[in-house]
Amino acid sequence: MKQWTLREVCALVGVSRRAVQGYEEIGMVVPVGKNKYGHLLYDEEAVETIRTIKMYRDFGFSVKDTAYLMKADDFVKKVCLKTRLSEMEKELEVLKANIKIVKKILE
């Protein structure tokens, strides 16, 4: 079974060391052991968990909400995602309007 160090996981998933350490502190991710140098090791399940956490964080969910979603059933996840999608669409409309304004200013 493949295992990765914290540095490798961060590079693989695109998260900071501090982020992963924070996820560990609140129990969202658990290392599977240490290598001969004392570096924490993470297995495929941990890497996938970190990828999922990153996805929710990229969607704009807080760490607390992400922790809740990680344990929620599919129905709750869908409700939360639909709500966030609606919020994201509104944010996008505001951004589009602001882009138009900036372009006019720059003309």
N, CA, C and O atoms as a Tinker XYZ file with bonds, in Angstrom:
   428  protein
     1  N      0.851000   -1.183000    0.000000    73     2
     2  CA     0.000000    0.000000    0.000000    64     1     3
     3  C      0.899000    1.249000    0.000000    63     2     4     5
     4  O      1.821000    1.367000    0.808000    81     3
     5  N      0.615000    2.159000   -0.907000    73     3     6
     6  CA     1.392000    3.397000   -1.031000    64     5     7
     7  C      1.084000    4.326000    0.138000    63     6     8     9
     8  O     -0.060000    4.456000    0.572000    81     7
     9  N      2.134000    4.961000    0.631000    73     7    10
    10  CA     1.997000    5.960000    1.688000    64     9    11
    11  C      2.827000    7.174000    1.318000    63    10    12    13
    12  O      3.876000    7.054000    0.684000    81    11
    13  N      2.350000    8.347000    1.720000    73    11    14
    14  CA     3.001000    9.603000    1.385000    64    13    15
    15  C      3.324000   10.382000    2.651000    63    14    16    17
    16  O      2.620000   10.274000    3.656000    81    15
    17  N      4.399000   11.171000    2.595000    73    15    18
    18  CA     4.731000   12.079000    3.693000    64    17    19
    19  C      3.840000   13.316000    3.573000    63    18    20    21
    20  O      3.164000   13.514000    2.563000    81    19
    21  N      3.851000   14.131000    4.605000    73    19    22
    22  CA     3.065000   15.364000    4.596000    64    21    23
    23  C      3.471000   16.245000    3.420000    63    22    24    25
    24  O      2.611000   16.794000    2.731000    81    23
    25  N      4.758000   16.382000    3.187000    73    23    26
    26  CA     5.247000   17.203000    2.067000    64    25    27
    27  C      4.710000   16.670000    0.736000    63    26    28    29
    28  O      4.279000   17.447000   -0.117000    81    27
    29  N      4.737000   15.361000    0.562000    73    27    30
    30  CA     4.246000   14.754000   -0.678000    64    29    31
    31  C      2.740000   14.953000   -0.845000    63    30    32    33
    32  O      2.260000   15.244000   -1.941000    81    31
    33  N      2.011000   14.794000    0.241000    73    31    34
    34  CA     0.555000   14.989000    0.192000    64    33    35
    35  C      0.225000   16.427000   -0.198000    63    34    36    37
    36  O     -0.650000   16.664000   -1.031000    81    35
    37  N      0.919000   17.373000    0.398000    73    35    38
    38  CA     0.674000   18.785000    0.101000    64    37    39
    39  C      0.918000   19.085000   -1.376000    63    38    40    41
    40  O      0.134000   19.796000   -2.006000    81    39
    41  N      2.003000   18.545000   -1.926000    73    39    42
    42  CA     2.310000   18.764000   -3.334000    64    41    43
    43  C      1.299000   18.053000   -4.230000    63    42    44    45
    44  O      0.898000   18.587000   -5.263000    81    43
    45  N      0.895000   16.875000   -3.843000    73    43    46
    46  CA    -0.037000   16.065000   -4.624000    64    45    47
    47  C     -1.427000   16.695000   -4.704000    63    46    48    49
    48  O     -2.046000   16.728000   -5.767000    81    47
    49  N     -1.905000   17.190000   -3.567000    73    47    50
    50  CA    -3.278000   17.702000   -3.480000    64    49    51
    51  C     -3.348000   19.212000   -3.692000    63    50    52    53
    52  O     -4.382000   19.732000   -4.112000    81    51
    53  N     -2.258000   19.914000   -3.405000    73    51    54
    54  CA    -2.268000   21.360000   -3.557000    64    53    55
    55  C     -2.808000   22.091000   -2.346000    63    54    56    57
    56  O     -3.568000   23.052000   -2.466000    81    55
    57  N     -2.401000   21.617000   -1.167000    73    55    58
    58  CA    -2.793000   22.256000    0.091000    64    57    59
    59  C     -1.538000   22.567000    0.891000    63    58    60    61
    60  O     -0.471000   22.013000    0.625000    81    59
    61  N     -1.668000   23.447000    1.863000    73    59    62
    62  CA    -0.525000   23.797000    2.701000    64    61    63
    63  C     -0.354000   22.789000    3.834000    63    62    64    65
    64  O     -1.287000   22.077000    4.209000    81    63
    65  N      0.860000   22.752000    4.363000    73    63    66
    66  CA     1.136000   21.897000    5.522000    64    65    67
    67  C      0.225000   22.283000    6.687000    63    66    68    69
    68  O     -0.333000   21.430000    7.378000    81    67
    69  N      0.097000   23.585000    6.878000    73    67    70
    70  CA    -0.721000   24.078000    7.993000    64    69    71
    71  C     -2.176000   23.638000    7.851000    63    70    72    73
    72  O     -2.830000   23.317000    8.843000    81    71
    73  N     -2.679000   23.624000    6.621000    73    71    74
    74  CA    -4.062000   23.180000    6.405000    64    73    75
    75  C     -4.224000   21.728000    6.849000    63    74    76    77
    76  O     -5.152000   21.403000    7.590000    81    75
    77  N     -3.326000   20.860000    6.398000    73    75    78
    78  CA    -3.419000   19.442000    6.764000    64    77    79
    79  C     -3.262000   19.277000    8.272000    63    78    80    81
    80  O     -3.983000   18.493000    8.888000    81    79
    81  N     -2.337000   20.001000    8.861000    73    79    82
    82  CA    -2.160000   19.923000   10.312000    64    81    83
    83  C     -3.429000   20.374000   11.041000    63    82    84    85
    84  O     -3.794000   19.812000   12.074000    81    83
    85  N     -4.090000   21.384000   10.498000    73    83    86
    86  CA    -5.355000   21.838000   11.083000    64    85    87
    87  C     -6.435000   20.776000   10.975000    63    86    88    89
    88  O     -7.207000   20.570000   11.911000    81    87
    89  N     -6.491000   20.101000    9.831000    73    87    90
    90  CA    -7.474000   19.021000    9.661000    64    89    91
    91  C     -7.198000   17.885000   10.644000    63    90    92    93
    92  O     -8.125000   17.255000   11.154000    81    91
    93  N     -5.918000   17.632000   10.902000    73    91    94
    94  CA    -5.551000   16.602000   11.887000    64    93    95
    95  C     -6.006000   17.012000   13.284000    63    94    96    97
    96  O     -6.552000   16.201000   14.032000    81    95
    97  N     -5.776000   18.277000   13.628000    73    95    98
    98  CA    -6.117000   18.775000   14.972000    64    97    99
    99  C     -7.588000   18.584000   15.303000    63    98   100   101
   100  O     -7.942000   18.318000   16.452000    81    99
   101  N     -8.452000   18.722000   14.289000    73    99   102
   102  CA    -9.889000   18.574000   14.558000    64   101   103
   103  C    -10.407000   17.181000   14.196000    63   102   104   105
   104  O    -11.613000   16.935000   14.223000    81   103
   105  N     -9.493000   16.276000   13.858000    73   103   106
   106  CA    -9.867000   14.882000   13.649000    64   105   107
   107  C    -10.426000   14.536000   12.280000    63   106   108   109
   108  O    -11.013000   13.468000   12.108000    81   107
   109  N    -10.257000   15.413000   11.308000    73   107   110
   110  CA   -10.772000   15.125000    9.966000    64   109   111
   111  C     -9.842000   14.190000    9.192000    63   110   112   113
   112  O    -10.296000   13.456000    8.314000    81   111
   113  N     -8.549000   14.212000    9.508000    73   111   114
   114  CA    -7.547000   13.386000    8.835000    64   113   115
   115  C     -6.660000   12.762000    9.895000    63   114   116   117
   116  O     -6.296000   13.404000   10.880000    81   115
   117  N     -6.321000   11.507000    9.679000    73   115   118
   118  CA    -5.462000   10.804000   10.633000    64   117   119
   119  C     -4.301000   10.159000    9.877000    63   118   120   121
   120  O     -4.526000    9.354000    8.973000    81   119
   121  N     -3.071000   10.503000   10.236000    73   119   122
   122  CA    -1.932000    9.830000    9.603000    64   121   123
   123  C     -1.921000    8.358000   10.007000    63   122   124   125
   124  O     -2.440000    7.985000   11.059000    81   123
   125  N     -1.318000    7.529000    9.150000    73   123   126
   126  CA    -1.307000    6.086000    9.426000    64   125   127
   127  C     -0.048000    5.630000   10.151000    63   126   128   129
   128  O      0.051000    4.474000   10.564000    81   127
   129  N      0.902000    6.524000   10.303000    73   127   130
   130  CA     2.130000    6.156000   10.994000    64   129   131
   131  C      3.241000    7.139000   10.691000    63   130   132   133
   132  O      3.000000    8.263000   10.249000    81   131
   133  N      4.474000    6.691000   10.940000    73   131   134
   134  CA     5.648000    7.520000   10.671000    64   133   135
   135  C      6.678000    6.688000    9.925000    63   134   136   137
   136  O      6.747000    5.469000   10.081000    81   135
   137  N      7.478000    7.368000    9.112000    73   135   138
   138  CA     8.570000    6.662000    8.435000    64   137   139
   139  C      9.792000    6.605000    9.347000    63   138   140   141
   140  O      9.737000    7.063000   10.489000    81   139
   141  N     10.889000    6.047000    8.851000    73   139   142
   142  CA    12.081000    5.882000    9.690000    64   141   143
   143  C     12.707000    7.196000   10.129000    63   142   144   145
   144  O     13.523000    7.223000   11.051000    81   143
   145  N     12.321000    8.308000    9.459000    73   143   146
   146  CA    12.830000    9.635000    9.815000    64   145   147
   147  C     11.895000   10.374000   10.766000    63   146   148   149
   148  O     12.183000   11.498000   11.178000    81   147
   149  N     10.776000    9.743000   11.114000    73   147   150
   150  CA     9.815000   10.354000   12.018000    64   149   151
   151  C      8.776000   11.222000   11.333000    63   150   152   153
   152  O      7.989000   11.894000   12.000000    81   151
   153  N      8.765000   11.213000    9.995000    73   151   154
   154  CA     7.775000   12.000000    9.260000    64   153   155
   155  C      6.446000   11.258000    9.210000    63   154   156   157
   156  O      6.407000   10.047000    8.990000    81   155
   157  N      5.358000   11.996000    9.418000    73   155   158
   158  CA     4.033000   11.395000    9.368000    64   157   159
   159  C      3.748000   10.856000    7.975000    63   158   160   161
   160  O      4.175000   11.430000    6.973000    81   159
   161  N      3.018000    9.741000    7.926000    73   159   162
   162  CA     2.647000    9.117000    6.662000    64   161   163
   163  C      1.126000    9.069000    6.520000    63   162   164   165
   164  O      0.392000    8.917000    7.496000    81   163
   165  N      0.686000    9.202000    5.286000    73   163   166
   166  CA    -0.741000    9.206000    4.971000    64   165   167
   167  C     -1.003000    8.179000    3.883000    63   166   168   169
   168  O     -0.230000    8.057000    2.933000    81   167
   169  N     -2.109000    7.434000    4.028000    73   167   170
   170  CA    -2.454000    6.430000    3.028000    64   169   171
   171  C     -3.425000    7.007000    2.001000    63   170   172   173
   172  O     -3.785000    8.182000    2.066000    81   171
   173  N     -3.844000    6.172000    1.056000    73   171   174
   174  CA    -4.744000    6.583000   -0.026000    64   173   175
   175  C     -6.047000    7.173000    0.523000    63   174   176   177
   176  O     -6.551000    8.167000   -0.001000    81   175
   177  N     -6.585000    6.564000    1.565000    73   175   178
   178  CA    -7.834000    7.056000    2.164000    64   177   179
   179  C     -7.655000    8.472000    2.712000    63   178   180   181
   180  O     -8.521000    9.326000    2.519000    81   179
   181  N     -6.548000    8.721000    3.387000    73   179   182
   182  CA    -6.274000   10.054000    3.937000    64   181   183
   183  C     -6.113000   11.077000    2.815000    63   182   184   185
   184  O     -6.616000   12.196000    2.907000    81   183
   185  N     -5.406000   10.681000    1.752000    73   183   186
   186  CA    -5.212000   11.591000    0.614000    64   185   187
   187  C     -6.559000   11.929000   -0.020000    63   186   188   189
   188  O     -6.812000   13.085000   -0.359000    81   187
   189  N     -7.412000   10.938000   -0.179000    73   187   190
   190  CA    -8.744000   11.187000   -0.760000    64   189   191
   191  C     -9.580000   12.080000    0.157000    63   190   192   193
   192  O    -10.330000   12.933000   -0.317000    81   191
   193  N     -9.448000   11.882000    1.463000    73   191   194
   194  CA   -10.153000   12.737000    2.418000    64   193   195
   195  C     -9.677000   14.180000    2.280000    63   194   196   197
   196  O    -10.488000   15.106000    2.272000    81   195
   197  N     -8.380000   14.368000    2.172000    73   195   198
   198  CA    -7.832000   15.716000    2.022000    64   197   199
   199  C     -8.292000   16.338000    0.708000    63   198   200   201
   200  O     -8.592000   17.531000    0.659000    81   199
   201  N     -8.351000   15.540000   -0.357000    73   199   202
   202  CA    -8.866000   16.042000   -1.644000    64   201   203
   203  C    -10.323000   16.500000   -1.509000    63   202   204   205
   204  O    -10.704000   17.545000   -2.037000    81   203
   205  N    -11.117000   15.720000   -0.805000    73   203   206
   206  CA   -12.519000   16.074000   -0.613000    64   205   207
   207  C    -12.645000   17.340000    0.227000    63   206   208   209
   208  O    -13.451000   18.217000   -0.083000    81   207
   209  N    -11.857000   17.433000    1.278000    73   207   210
   210  CA   -11.851000   18.642000    2.113000    64   209   211
   211  C    -11.486000   19.848000    1.255000    63   210   212   213
   212  O    -12.144000   20.885000    1.333000    81   211
   213  N    -10.452000   19.722000    0.447000    73   211   214
   214  CA   -10.023000   20.819000   -0.419000    64   213   215
   215  C    -11.140000   21.227000   -1.376000    63   214   216   217
   216  O    -11.358000   22.415000   -1.611000    81   215
   217  N    -11.845000   20.244000   -1.926000    73   215   218
   218  CA   -12.947000   20.539000   -2.833000    64   217   219
   219  C    -14.013000   21.399000   -2.125000    63   218   220   221
   220  O    -14.443000   22.425000   -2.652000    81   219
   221  N    -14.425000   20.970000   -0.943000    73   219   222
   222  CA   -15.434000   21.736000   -0.199000    64   221   223
   223  C    -14.921000   23.131000    0.158000    63   222   224   225
   224  O    -15.662000   24.111000    0.078000    81   223
   225  N    -13.653000   23.214000    0.552000    73   223   226
   226  CA   -13.072000   24.519000    0.887000    64   225   227
   227  C    -13.025000   25.416000   -0.354000    63   226   228   229
   228  O    -13.306000   26.611000   -0.269000    81   227
   229  N    -12.667000   24.834000   -1.511000    73   227   230
   230  CA   -12.654000   25.588000   -2.766000    64   229   231
   231  C    -14.050000   26.075000   -3.141000    63   230   232   233
   232  O    -14.195000   27.113000   -3.787000    81   231
   233  N    -15.065000   25.337000   -2.742000    73   231   234
   234  CA   -16.448000   25.748000   -2.993000    64   233   235
   235  C    -16.874000   26.881000   -2.069000    63   234   236   237
   236  O    -17.923000   27.492000   -2.273000    81   235
   237  N    -16.061000   27.161000   -1.053000    73   235   238
   238  CA   -16.352000   28.265000   -0.153000    64   237   239
   239  C    -16.911000   27.859000    1.198000    63   238   240   241
   240  O    -17.325000   28.716000    1.978000    81   239
   241  N    -16.928000   26.581000    1.483000    73   239   242
   242  CA   -17.407000   26.134000    2.788000    64   241   243
   243  C    -16.323000   26.378000    3.837000    63   242   244   245
   244  O    -15.133000   26.242000    3.549000    81   243
   245  N    -16.732000   26.736000    5.042000    73   243   246
   246  CA   -15.792000   26.910000    6.147000    64   245   247
   247  C    -15.256000   25.540000    6.566000    63   246   248   249
   248  O    -15.794000   24.509000    6.161000    81   247
   249  N    -14.206000   25.531000    7.371000    73   247   250
   250  CA   -13.675000   24.267000    7.879000    64   249   251
   251  C    -14.736000   23.567000    8.714000    63   250   252   253
   252  O    -14.902000   22.350000    8.619000    81   251
   253  N    -15.447000   24.320000    9.522000    73   251   254
   254  CA   -16.493000   23.743000   10.373000    64   253   255
   255  C    -17.593000   23.114000    9.511000    63   254   256   257
   256  O    -18.022000   21.991000    9.776000    81   255
   257  N    -18.044000   23.831000    8.490000    73   255   258
   258  CA   -19.074000   23.286000    7.606000    64   257   259
   259  C    -18.554000   22.079000    6.829000    63   258   260   261
   260  O    -19.289000   21.121000    6.588000    81   259
   261  N    -17.288000   22.137000    6.443000    73   259   262
   262  CA   -16.692000   21.018000    5.724000    64   261   263
   263  C    -16.645000   19.780000    6.614000    63   262   264   265
   264  O    -16.947000   18.678000    6.155000    81   263
   265  N    -16.276000   19.947000    7.861000    73   263   266
   266  CA   -16.255000   18.818000    8.799000    64   265   267
   267  C    -17.648000   18.219000    8.929000    63   266   268   269
   268  O    -17.799000   16.999000    8.991000    81   267
   269  N    -18.667000   19.075000    8.970000    73   267   270
   270  CA   -20.052000   18.610000    9.043000    64   269   271
   271  C    -20.416000   17.832000    7.782000    63   270   272   273
   272  O    -21.005000   16.754000    7.862000    81   271
   273  N    -20.066000   18.382000    6.615000    73   271   274
   274  CA   -20.394000   17.735000    5.346000    64   273   275
   275  C    -19.710000   16.384000    5.189000    63   274   276   277
   276  O    -20.281000   15.462000    4.606000    81   275
   277  N    -18.504000   16.263000    5.700000    73   275   278
   278  CA   -17.760000   15.008000    5.582000    64   277   279
   279  C    -18.479000   13.852000    6.278000    63   278   280   281
   280  O    -18.308000   12.691000    5.906000    81   279
   281  N    -19.280000   14.178000    7.285000    73   279   282
   282  CA   -20.000000   13.145000    8.039000    64   281   283
   283  C    -21.467000   13.035000    7.637000    63   282   284   285
   284  O    -22.156000   12.103000    8.051000    81   283
   285  N    -21.949000   13.984000    6.830000    73   283   286
   286  CA   -23.372000   14.048000    6.483000    64   285   287
   287  C    -23.752000   12.985000    5.459000    63   286   288   289
   288  O    -22.912000   12.475000    4.718000    81   287
   289  N    -25.044000   12.666000    5.443000    73   287   290
   290  CA   -25.527000   11.735000    4.424000    64   289   291
   291  C    -25.698000   12.466000    3.087000    63   290   292   293
   292  O    -25.596000   13.692000    3.025000    81   291
   293  N    -25.954000   11.711000    2.033000    73   291   294
   294  CA   -26.029000   12.287000    0.688000    64   293   295
   295  C    -27.111000   13.351000    0.556000    63   294   296   297
   296  O    -26.913000   14.343000   -0.145000    81   295
   297  N    -28.252000   13.161000    1.218000    73   295   298
   298  CA   -29.335000   14.142000    1.131000    64   297   299
   299  C    -28.881000   15.497000    1.677000    63   298   300   301
   300  O    -29.085000   16.531000    1.041000    81   299
   301  N    -28.270000   15.480000    2.848000    73   299   302
   302  CA   -27.796000   16.721000    3.471000    64   301   303
   303  C    -26.721000   17.371000    2.603000    63   302   304   305
   304  O    -26.719000   18.589000    2.419000    81   303
   305  N    -25.809000   16.557000    2.071000    73   303   306
   306  CA   -24.766000   17.090000    1.188000    64   305   307
   307  C    -25.381000   17.793000   -0.018000    63   306   308   309
   308  O    -24.951000   18.882000   -0.396000    81   307
   309  N    -26.386000   17.165000   -0.617000    73   307   310
   310  CA   -27.025000   17.762000   -1.800000    64   309   311
   311  C    -27.718000   19.074000   -1.454000    63   310   312   313
   312  O    -27.639000   20.033000   -2.221000    81   311
   313  N    -28.385000   19.127000   -0.326000    73   311   314
   314  CA   -29.063000   20.361000    0.094000    64   313   315
   315  C    -28.022000   21.469000    0.296000    63   314   316   317
   316  O    -28.208000   22.592000   -0.172000    81   315
   317  N    -26.945000   21.153000    0.982000    73   315   318
   318  CA   -25.894000   22.141000    1.234000    64   317   319
   319  C    -25.236000   22.592000   -0.065000    63   318   320   321
   320  O    -24.964000   23.778000   -0.246000    81   319
   321  N    -24.982000   21.655000   -0.964000    73   319   322
   322  CA   -24.363000   21.992000   -2.243000    64   321   323
   323  C    -25.291000   22.835000   -3.104000    63   322   324   325
   324  O    -24.833000   23.754000   -3.783000    81   323
   325  N    -26.582000   22.541000   -3.088000    73   323   326
   326  CA   -27.536000   23.355000   -3.858000    64   325   327
   327  C    -27.586000   24.780000   -3.320000    63   326   328   329
   328  O    -27.635000   25.738000   -4.091000    81   327
   329  N    -27.574000   24.914000   -2.011000    73   327   330
   330  CA   -27.571000   26.238000   -1.397000    64   329   331
   331  C    -26.304000   26.993000   -1.768000    63   330   332   333
   332  O    -26.355000   28.169000   -2.129000    81   331
   333  N    -25.163000   26.311000   -1.677000    73   331   334
   334  CA   -23.895000   26.967000   -2.014000    64   333   335
   335  C    -23.822000   27.315000   -3.490000    63   334   336   337
   336  O    -23.280000   28.359000   -3.852000    81   335
   337  N    -24.363000   26.453000   -4.351000    73   335   338
   338  CA   -24.392000   26.735000   -5.782000    64   337   339
   339  C    -25.169000   28.011000   -6.057000    63   338   340   341
   340  O    -24.741000   28.839000   -6.862000    81   339
   341  N    -26.296000   28.173000   -5.401000    73   339   342
   342  CA   -27.091000   29.384000   -5.563000    64   341   343
   343  C    -26.293000   30.617000   -5.133000    63   342   344   345
   344  O    -26.313000   31.645000   -5.810000    81   343
   345  N    -25.599000   30.508000   -4.014000    73   343   346
   346  CA   -24.763000   31.615000   -3.539000    64   345   347
   347  C    -23.640000   31.924000   -4.529000    63   346   348   349
   348  O    -23.349000   33.089000   -4.800000    81   347
   349  N    -23.015000   30.883000   -5.064000    73   347   350
   350  CA   -21.929000   31.064000   -6.025000    64   349   351
   351  C    -22.425000   31.740000   -7.298000    63   350   352   353
   352  O    -21.734000   32.587000   -7.865000    81   351
   353  N    -23.619000   31.367000   -7.746000    73   351   354
   354  CA   -24.181000   31.986000   -8.947000    64   353   355
   355  C    -24.442000   33.473000   -8.724000    63   354   356   357
   356  O    -24.216000   34.286000   -9.620000    81   355
   357  N    -24.918000   33.829000   -7.530000    73   355   358
   358  CA   -25.121000   35.241000   -7.204000    64   357   359
   359  C    -23.791000   35.987000   -7.171000    63   358   360   361
   360  O    -23.686000   37.104000   -7.679000    81   359
   361  N    -22.773000   35.363000   -6.570000    73   359   362
   362  CA   -21.440000   35.968000   -6.525000    64   361   363
   363  C    -20.891000   36.168000   -7.939000    63   362   364   365
   364  O    -20.247000   37.179000   -8.221000    81   363
   365  N    -21.146000   35.212000   -8.816000    73   363   366
   366  CA   -20.688000   35.306000  -10.188000    64   365   367
   367  C    -21.344000   36.477000  -10.909000    63   366   368   369
   368  O    -20.681000   37.183000  -11.669000    81   367
   369  N    -22.615000   36.687000  -10.685000    73   367   370
   370  CA   -23.322000   37.806000  -11.314000    64   369   371
   371  C    -22.740000   39.146000  -10.851000    63   370   372   373
   372  O    -22.588000   40.074000  -11.645000    81   371
   373  N    -22.422000   39.234000   -9.573000    73   371   374
   374  CA   -21.804000   40.456000   -9.045000    64   373   375
   375  C    -20.436000   40.659000   -9.696000    63   374   376   377
   376  O    -20.096000   41.775000  -10.092000    81   375
   377  N    -19.659000   39.596000   -9.807000    73   375   378
   378  CA   -18.349000   39.689000  -10.447000    64   377   379
   379  C    -18.474000   40.123000  -11.909000    63   378   380   381
   380  O    -17.711000   40.968000  -12.376000    81   379
   381  N    -19.427000   39.549000  -12.621000    73   379   382
   382  CA   -19.629000   39.921000  -14.025000    64   381   383
   383  C    -19.981000   41.407000  -14.148000    63   382   384   385
   384  O    -19.473000   42.099000  -15.030000    81   383
   385  N    -20.844000   41.887000  -13.267000    73   383   386
   386  CA   -21.223000   43.300000  -13.287000    64   385   387
   387  C    -20.009000   44.176000  -12.996000    63   386   388   389
   388  O    -19.815000   45.203000  -13.645000    81   387
   389  N    -19.202000   43.781000  -12.034000    73   387   390
   390  CA   -17.995000   44.548000  -11.694000    64   389   391
   391  C    -16.976000   44.528000  -12.829000    63   390   392   393
   392  O    -16.300000   45.528000  -13.072000    81   391
   393  N    -16.862000   43.415000  -13.514000    73   391   394
   394  CA   -15.951000   43.322000  -14.662000    64   393   395
   395  C    -16.386000   44.305000  -15.746000    63   394   396   397
   396  O    -15.544000   44.981000  -16.337000    81   395
   397  N    -17.674000   44.393000  -16.013000    73   395   398
   398  CA   -18.185000   45.337000  -17.009000    64   397   399
   399  C    -17.834000   46.777000  -16.622000    63   398   400   401
   400  O    -17.427000   47.579000  -17.462000    81   399
   401  N    -17.999000   47.083000  -15.344000    73   399   402
   402  CA   -17.697000   48.429000  -14.870000    64   401   403
   403  C    -16.217000   48.738000  -15.043000    63   402   404   405
   404  O    -15.861000   49.817000  -15.518000    81   403
   405  N    -15.356000   47.807000  -14.666000    73   403   406
   406  CA   -13.921000   48.007000  -14.798000    64   405   407
   407  C    -13.547000   48.185000  -16.259000    63   406   408   409
   408  O    -12.733000   49.051000  -16.580000    81   407
   409  N    -14.116000   47.393000  -17.150000    73   407   410
   410  CA   -13.818000   47.510000  -18.578000    64   409   411
   411  C    -14.229000   48.874000  -19.106000    63   410   412   413
   412  O    -13.513000   49.465000  -19.913000    81   411
   413  N    -15.378000   49.384000  -18.660000    73   411   414
   414  CA   -15.815000   50.713000  -19.094000    64   413   415
   415  C    -14.855000   51.798000  -18.617000    63   414   416   417
   416  O    -14.534000   52.735000  -19.350000    81   415
   417  N    -14.406000   51.650000  -17.376000    73   415   418
   418  CA   -13.453000   52.610000  -16.825000    64   417   419
   419  C    -12.166000   52.622000  -17.628000    63   418   420   421
   420  O    -11.577000   53.678000  -17.857000    81   419
   421  N    -11.729000   51.442000  -18.056000    73   419   422
   422  CA   -10.478000   51.310000  -18.779000    64   421   423
   423  C    -10.563000   51.715000  -20.253000    63   422   424   425
   424  O     -9.534000   51.856000  -20.914000    81   423
   425  N    -11.749000   51.899000  -20.760000    73   423   426
   426  CA   -11.904000   52.286000  -22.178000    64   425   427
   427  C    -11.424000   53.692000  -22.426000    63   426   428
   428  O    -11.483000   54.174000  -23.558000    81   427
